[in-house]
Amino acid sequence: MFLFKAQRYEAVKWVMVFAIGVCTGLVGLFVDFFVRLFTQLKFRVVQSSVEECTEKGCLALSLLELLGFNLTFVFLASLLVLIQPVAAGSGIPEIKCYLNGVKVPGVVRLRTVVCKAMGVLFSVAGGLFVGKEGPMIHSGAVVGAGLPQFQSISLRKIQFNFPYFRSDRDKRDFVSAGAAAGVAAAFGAPIGGTLFSLEEGSSFWNQGLTWKVVSNDSELTVPIFFLLFFFLLPQLFCSMAATFTLNFFRSGIQFGSWGSFQLPGLLNFGEFKCSESDKKCHLWTAVDLGFFILMGIVGGLLGATFNCLNKRLAKYRMRNVHPKPKLVRVLESLLVSLTTTVVVFVASMVLGECRQMSSTSHSGNDTLSLQGMSEDVNSSIKTFFCPNETYNDMATLFFNPQESAILQLFHQDGTFSPVTLSLFFLLYFLLSCWTYGISVPSGLFVPSLLCGAAFGRLVANLLKSYIGLDHIYSGTFALIGAAAFLGGVVRMTISLTVILIESTNEITYGLPIMITLMVAKWTGDFFNKGIYDIHVNLRGVPLLEWETEVEMDKLRASDIMEPNLTYVYPHTRIQSLVSILRTTVHHAFPVVTENRGNEREFMKGNQLISNNIKFKKSSILTRAGEQRKRSQSMKSYPSSELRNMCDEHIATEEPPEKEDLLQQMLERRYTPYPNLYPDQSPSEEWTMEERFRPLTFHGLILRSQLVTLLVRGVCYSESQSSASQPRLSHAEMSEDYPRYPDIHDLDLTLLNPRMIVDVTPYMNPSPFAVSPNTHVSQVFNLFRTMGLRHLPVVNAVGEIVGIITRHNLTHEFLQARLRQHYQTI
């Protein structure tokens, strides 16, 4: 029966993973369809107006039309963020925190994914320098969190009795699969999406070790990654489902060839190949690796500069924009949109150069088609503000969707002026830095790729023009520039390498991309953190890094723990539980008993104290007591020799006075400490020893469990035995997951404050615990690998002396405690 349930559980899990992938692909299809629809409508109207007004001299009217479209779209995107504020930005920092073990309120709600998906299509169509790929990761994670629950706060009336996946661990696994599906749908990279969920969300894998294995030992790479993907099969399967769902529908809608699978992701880099007529051209050579390393260094410096400027802007917004009315955030978004639109229009009209078209590429009055690529992913060269047979290189980059502009820089045979590329890079760098962080859904991947591609194309032009390297392929340098800048901004390595390889469909780019990303990350890390980690730190989220610094091992668990505990007893009155829950915000409480010198006297006078003392005595494990149990079990063995040996062993082990030796030891050791009742409140006259008296640790119980027990009336009266208390099954305890009742919503009139709750059947009697002398690095690794939120610190005799939470392991907290440690030496 148990095997059948396990198999059914596994089958349902795979079905849900597939459904998450399909739904994520459909969300991507929805966003892509309407972005293309609104963008084509806007550019069609503006292009027609520009062509007419160039001759009539009414370009101001064209600018007003472009402003009308962009401001309207951005205004709608800002309104959606007002409805759900957590929908702003890319969502990757929030999902990274969630997968790291930190719960961010509202980050995986249905309302969030609706506002995110609709808001990002308006912000992209509104001409802001943002991408839709980052929000796709957030959207996939929300789908992964909500779909297996079959319920939503926004749709309270729609509920299904679905008993599976009612734990944080299952939910985190599905969120990880959804995030991987979002990456796969965005870039057409299912393996890269799987590695993204591993690199950004997994706690059991060492990132530095992975890079060493990949870079140094090719014999170990294959088996290690085989084992890795064996454990990540659900994420990979979900990513595949999302990729092929999006590919199937996009290919059918755009080409009418259903089932052809021609468009694997929202962003496709096209095919990189040299012209057949150019015999000197190579995609890349060993000589080019030196230039790629230099580009990685520059990309890391540019990324660090981008992150520094954006951090200052974020701090300014937190001080001067966010405290003000929400309308100010909308006005800021409109201001950014207004500035971006004016800069794009004026730069294209004034700074662009009119360059000659090649006759073989001409395909109309105002467009130039790239050979060998389909029309829908083709970049169009714009002739804005230029005479016939010429095109405007600046307008070609600005008056196209960002994906088309990237393809132009990767594959366009025509040249871009070095001055144009420099000005485009500078303007795009500043405006995208200003844009990221405003109150609209926005991604950073595509703007970083476009900015870096312009940088790489500029390097290729300079090498060709001034050094005379005719063998280089400009598309390769544009790709490496994109990787260098993106790596310098986000500091992702493993997953980003695979994503770019899958997007280019060119495995030979693996080595240069890997080297470039590693150099860019090392260079950027010398100055600051990645953009997502910066925003996580600004929000004060206790995100755990991969490992602690070496000098932190000078600290022990006792140096960073919180000794002032809020705890409950195995048998506690409802009055005490309600008071604790309403006056604290802790998510877990130690279950303890006090060590008393004259417990026998207390057991005679108070039933509550008697129950607690009995529980403590029954739960204390001693070698003598364990041997008695084994001897008793051996007495039932049929061998007479074993029975005689047990009888002799018991006779020698049992003390003649029939007293508990451990109890005698405890009485002698704790005589100086006061004897306090559980209901007795602390007094200002207590000494430090009285306030922090010894407490025997028995387990941990969660806030949600205590509230559930109170709501369901699980208790017994003082005149009854604890056995009369009702018992709840695991399904009943997790029925309200993930939104348990709040203690402040509890109707106290339905509860008798003198009733007693026995929490022992529901607590975790064997949580992870450490000694006070444990090194901080061991504590950190235990938190990181096991996904803990609370870690009791227990001494050698079973007394809890403190508790460690994620807050106690943040870099800032450890630095402060390390300074205190040096001062006390």
Secondary structure by P-SEA (a helix, b strand, c coil): caaaaaaaaaaaaaaaaaaaaaaaaaaaaaaaaaaaaaaaaaaaaaaaaaaaaaaacaaaaaaaaaaaaaaaaaaaaaaaaaacccccccaaaaaaaaaacccccccccaaaaaaaaaaaaaaaaacccccaaaaaaaaaaaaaaccccccccccccccccccccccaaaaaaaaaaaaaaaaaaacccaaaaaaaaaacccccccaaaaaaaacccccaaaaaaaaaaaaaaaaaaaaaaaaaaaaaaaaaaacccccccccccccccccccccccccccccccccaaaaaaaaaaaaaaaaaaaaaaaaaaaaaaacccccccaaaaaaaaaaaaaaaaaaaaaaaaccccbbbbbcccccccccccccccccccbbbbbbcccccccccaaaaaccccaaaaaaaaacccbbbbaaaaaaaaaaaaaaaaaacccccccccaaaaaaaaaaaaaaaaaaaacccccccccaaaaaaaaaaaaaaaaccccaaaaaaaaaaaccccaaaaaaaaaaaaaaaaaaccccaaaaaaaaaccccccccccccccccccccccccccccccccccaaaaaaaaaaccccbbbbbbbbbccaaaaaaccaaaaaaaaaaaaacccaaaaaaaaaaaaaacccaaaaaaaaaaaaaacccccccaaaaaaaaaccccccccccccccccccccccccbbbbcccccaaaaaaaaaacccccccccccccccccccccccccccccccccccccccccccccccccccccccccccccccaaaaaaaaaaacccbbbbbccccccccccccccccaaaaaaaaaaaaaac
